Amino acid sequence: TLLDARTKATAAVLDSFELLEDGEITLAGVRAPYRMYRAQRRDRDGVPVSIQAAHCMLVRGDKAYLLSFTAPRDEFLAIRPHIEAVLRNFRLITAAE
């Protein structure tokens, strides 16, 4: 799937990649693949930073929508309830809306 390719590409450029969750959620009324991971990346000074991220991909027709949330691990854990609220309330609107 597109999200599989995205996950592999992400894992290839980060250190200590660890998949934490791999499943599906309901996004905009349909089932969509969802992944959460943590990894290490280096900041501008080369110092390792632990990050955590969530990716969810919705495919509608010939378009794919990637929702990506990434932050330093401690910050991610603090904002996770807000991320979950965004995912719960996400919807696509039409041009008429």
C-alpha positions, -999 to +999 in steps of 0.1 A: +000+000+000+010+036-002+014+038+036+036+007+035+059+025+011+058+057+033+067+037+064+096+019+046+110+052+033+107+068+068+124+038+085+153+041+059+162+076+069+158+074+107+178+056+134+164+031+158+130+030+140+104+011+161+068+005+149+045+010+179+011+006+163+000-008+130-037-010+123-067+008+110-088+037+122-120+052+109-111+084+091-138+105+073-162+076+077-140+049+061-114+025+074-078+038+068-044+024+076-027+039+107+008+036+119+026+050+150+064+048+154+093+062+173+128+067+162+159+088+165+169+117+143+197+142+146+191+179+151+211+206+133+240+202+157+241+164+152+225+156+186+202+126+186+166+135+193+139+109+201+108+115+181+074+099+178+050+101+149+017+089+136+007+085+099-027+078+085-036+076+049-069+080+033-074+071-004-104+085-022-106+078-059-073+088-076-061+109-046-043+099-014-043+121+017-015+116+042-021+129+077+013+130+095+020+141+130+056+142+143+072+157+174+099+151+200+087+121+220+078+140+252+059+166+232+041+140+211+029+122+242+015+155+256-003+163+224-015+128+215-051+135+228-053+164+203-040+143+175-066+117+182-093+144+182-081+156+148-083+121+134-117+115+150-131+147+135-114+147+101-136+149+071-132+157+034-154+185+021-167+189-014-163+220-035-200+228-027-193+230+010 
